[in-house]
């Protein structure tokens, strides 16, 4: 049982604790014994690994952020970003699997909700995004632009997956907080000074 298996009987606190451990593993791959610092000077890790810092929203006291250290070198950032995106993908996979199991158990008019065409379409959209992210992350010579694209597509797919839970997705025990953390971490580490302006990227003034 891990934080990525949201269909397990674990509580949200248990899942967040496991997610924090998985995030620390990402740091360990890039900077053994230390933490990776974003280009904007932020480091986010478990409280145990970071030592001190401000609590992270939706982190339930398990994650902390600290600002000020010098940014990590390009090699460490590259390794960490790859690991972080894979963690995001695995987290979303767990959220989708749990949603499918939940919908298959719930019925409306004598039939499982999972059988509804719109529901199945949403599940397929998320599954496709997960498959595409996996394939893109396996390509050689990763680039910042590729990382940004995967992050944006996983965030969009996560919001689609969250709708499959209805109101439960936004409760304390729902997966909304966990998905918010994956978005926050991507915004922290995948952009030089924060998320890109989508209108600027499209060429608008």
C-alpha positions in Angstrom: 0.0 0.0 0.0 1.3 3.4 -1.0 0.1 6.9 -1.5 -0.3 6.1 -5.1 -2.9 3.5 -4.5 -5.9 5.6 -3.6 -8.2 2.6 -3.8 -6.6 1.2 -0.6 -8.3 1.5 2.8 -5.6 3.9 3.9 -6.5 7.4 5.2 -5.7 10.6 3.3 -3.0 11.2 6.0 -1.4 7.9 5.3 -1.4 8.6 1.5 0.2 12.0 2.0 2.9 10.5 4.2 3.7 7.9 1.6 3.7 10.6 -1.1 6.2 12.6 1.0 8.4 9.5 1.1 8.1 9.1 -2.7 9.0 12.8 -3.1 12.1 12.3 -0.9 13.1 9.4 -3.1 13.0 11.8 -6.1 15.4 14.1 -4.2 17.6 11.2 -3.3 18.0 10.2 -6.9 19.2 13.6 -7.9 21.1 14.8 -4.7 21.9 11.9 -2.4 21.4 13.0 1.2 20.2 16.5 0.1 17.3 18.4 -1.6 17.0 19.8 -5.0 16.4 23.6 -5.2 14.3 25.0 -8.0 15.7 27.8 -10.3 13.5 30.3 -8.3 15.2 29.2 -5.1 12.5 26.9 -3.6 13.0 23.5 -2.1 10.0 21.3 -1.2 10.4 17.9 0.6 9.2 16.1 3.6 9.6 17.8 7.0 11.9 15.0 8.0 14.3 15.6 5.0 14.1 19.4 4.8 14.4 20.0 8.5 12.8 23.4 8.6 10.6 25.6 6.4 7.0 26.7 5.9 4.2 24.2 5.8 3.0 23.3 2.2 -0.7 23.9 1.5 -2.6 20.5 1.4 0.5 18.9 2.9 -1.1 18.2 6.3 2.1 19.1 8.0 4.1 16.4 6.2 5.7 18.6 3.5 7.6 21.8 4.0 9.1 24.5 1.6 12.1 26.6 2.1 13.3 29.6 0.0 16.7 31.1 -0.3 19.2 28.4 -1.2 21.2 28.5 -4.4 19.5 26.6 -7.3 20.7 23.1 -7.9 22.8 22.5 -11.0 21.3 21.5 -14.3 22.2 17.8 -14.0 20.5 17.5 -10.6 17.4 19.5 -11.8 17.1 17.3 -14.9 17.2 14.1 -12.9 14.8 15.4 -10.3 12.3 16.7 -12.9 12.2 13.3 -14.6 11.5 11.6 -11.3 9.0 14.2 -10.3 7.0 13.8 -13.5 7.0 10.1 -13.1 5.7 10.5 -9.5 3.0 12.7 -10.8 2.1 10.1 -13.5 2.0 7.3 -10.9 -0.1 9.4 -8.5 -2.7 10.1 -11.2 -2.7 6.5 -12.2 -3.7 5.5 -8.7 -6.4 8.2 -8.6 -7.9 7.0 -11.8 -7.8 3.3 -10.7 -9.6 4.2 -7.5 -12.2 6.2 -9.4 -12.9 3.3 -11.7 -13.3 0.9 -8.8 -15.6 3.4 -7.0 -17.8 4.0 -10.1 -18.1 0.3 -10.7 -19.5 -0.2 -7.2 -22.0 2.6 -7.4 -25.2 2.2 -9.3 -27.9 4.4 -10.9 -31.1 2.9 -12.2 -29.8 -0.6 -11.6 -26.6 -0.2 -13.6 -23.0 0.7 -12.6 -22.1 4.4 -13.1 -19.0 3.2 -14.9 -21.2 2.0 -17.7 -22.3 5.5 -18.6 -20.9 6.8 -21.9 -19.8 10.2 -20.6 -18.1 8.5 -17.6 -16.3 6.0 -19.8 -15.2 8.8 -22.1 -13.6 10.7 -19.2 -11.9 7.6 -18.0 -10.5 7.0 -21.5 -9.3 10.6 -21.7 -7.3 10.3 -18.5 -5.9 6.9 -19.5 -4.8 8.3 -22.8 -3.0 11.2 -21.1 -1.2 8.7 -18.8 -0.1 6.6 -21.7 1.1 9.6 -23.7 3.0 10.9 -20.6 4.7 7.6 -20.1 5.8 7.5 -23.8 7.1 11.1 -23.8 9.1 10.5 -20.6 10.8 7.6 -22.2 12.1 9.6 -25.1 15.9 10.3 -25.1 17.4 13.8 -24.6 14.6 15.3 -22.5 14.0 19.0 -22.8 12.4 21.7 -20.6 9.7 22.2 -23.1 8.9 18.5 -23.1 8.7 18.6 -19.3 6.3 21.5 -19.3 4.1 19.8 -21.8 3.9 16.6 -19.8 3.2 18.6 -16.6 0.4 20.6 -18.2 -1.3 17.5 -19.7 -1.1 15.6 -16.4 -2.6 18.5 -14.6 -5.5 18.7 -17.1 -6.0 14.9 -16.9 -6.0 15.1 -13.1 -8.8 17.7 -13.1 -10.8 15.4 -15.3 -10.1 12.4 -13.0 -11.2 14.4 -10.0 -14.6 15.1 -11.5 -15.2 11.3 -11.6 -15.4 11.5 -7.8 -18.0 14.1 -7.6 -18.1 16.1 -4.4 -16.1 13.5 -2.6 -13.0 14.4 -4.6 -12.9 17.8 -2.7 -13.4 16.4 0.8 -10.5 15.8 3.3 -10.5 12.1 2.4 -10.8 12.6 -1.4 -7.8 12.8 -3.8 -8.1 16.5 -4.5 -5.4 17.5 -2.0 -2.9 15.0 -3.4 -3.5 16.1 -7.0 -3.1 19.7 -5.9 0.4 18.8 -4.5 1.5 17.3 -7.8 0.4 20.5 -9.6 2.2 22.7 -7.0 5.4 20.7 -7.2 5.4 20.9 -11.0 4.9 24.7 -10.9 7.8 25.0 -8.4 10.4 22.9 -10.2 9.5 22.9 -13.9 9.6 26.6 -14.6 12.4 29.1 -14.1 10.3 31.6 -12.1 6.9 30.0 -11.8 4.3 28.8 -14.3 4.4 30.2 -17.8 1.7 32.6 -18.8 -0.4 30.6 -21.3 -1.4 33.7 -23.2 2.2 34.8 -23.5 3.1 31.4 -24.7 0.5 31.6 -27.4 1.9 34.8 -28.6 -0.6 37.2 -27.1 0.5 40.6 -25.6 
